[in-house]
Every structure is written in C-alpha cells, then in structure tokens.
C-alpha cells in the first residue's frame, strides 16, 4: 500500500525543514523546531522519524538524491569537482550530522548505505575522468573518500564562520592532486 499523498508531502516538508534548521541552528537543535518549520505537529514528525538519527538519515538520502541529479550526464572531471565541493560544503554548513549517525547502530548502518551510494557516484566520475585523461592514473575512489575525511577535519578545526572558505580551499587543493586538468569553474 502506498503512502497517502499528504503523508508523502509532510515527510518531504520535514526533510527540507530539517536541512534548513540543522544548517541554521546546528545538529543538536530541538526537533520541535523542525516540526514547526515544516508546518506540522510534533506527532507527525515522530510518526515519520522516530528519532534524530532517522531524520538525519533522511537528510543524507535527500542530499545524495540531489547529487545524483546534479552529476547525471556531467563529464567525469566536472562531476568529481562538483561532488568534492558539494560534500565539503554540506560538511561545513551542518557539522555534527555525521556524528549523530555514528552514535546509533541504525545510523551507522544507514551511513554505510549512503556512503555506498556516494562511492558509486565517485567511481563513475573517476572512471570517466581516467578515460578522458583528466585524472591521475593512480587516483582511486578511496582517495576521494580520504579527501572527505580530511574536509571533515578542516570543519572540526575551524570556527564556524571560517569553515566554508577553508573547506573550499582544501577541496581545491585536494582536487589538484587528483585531476591532471585544471580544476573546473564552480557551478
């Protein structure tokens, strides 16, 4: 049986609201504020998301969905550039979300699923960049995942108001180590 249309709409509104609220107020914000921002009651939020990790997991799913749409049909080097910068920007704009997932068994499982999806996007982009002669032959998907870990460290070491610029700079430096071609212009 499919969800009713209004239930699907409420779920989508909650995920969009969570993205905005987490970005504005941080990952530890009251979930009541998320429900209020989405224009739904607390019971509706908990009917869809029984706890914070479930809501954060849905935010990560939405982020990966958006990345998949954005890189579809994009040349490999451009896609790789976009993926590294987009993931880094999200890490900087809402720190603490990864930690939320890592603190619960369900979150860890979901994080592994999201990571597998991101690895798939990276593998395709890197394979195309290799085929086009745009990436170093020894550059691997694991290398790009290491870049994401390094960007997470940059976020942890910077004041919130400095994190975005520092992540952008670190991402550009890392991409210079992966790509043979000039780093494409940001989109």
DALIN-V766188 format. One record per run of one state. SS is the DSSP state (A for helix, B for strand, O for the rest). FROM is the first residue (numbers start at 1). LEN is the number of residues. If there is no record, write none. Layout:
SS:FROM:LEN
SS:FROM:LEN
//
This chain:
O:1:4
A:5:21
O:26:5
A:31:8
O:39:3
A:42:7
O:49:3
A:52:20
O:72:4
A:76:18
O:94:3
A:97:6
O:103:2
A:105:27
O:132:3
B:135:1
O:136:5
A:141:17
O:158:2
A:160:19
B:179:1
O:180:8
//
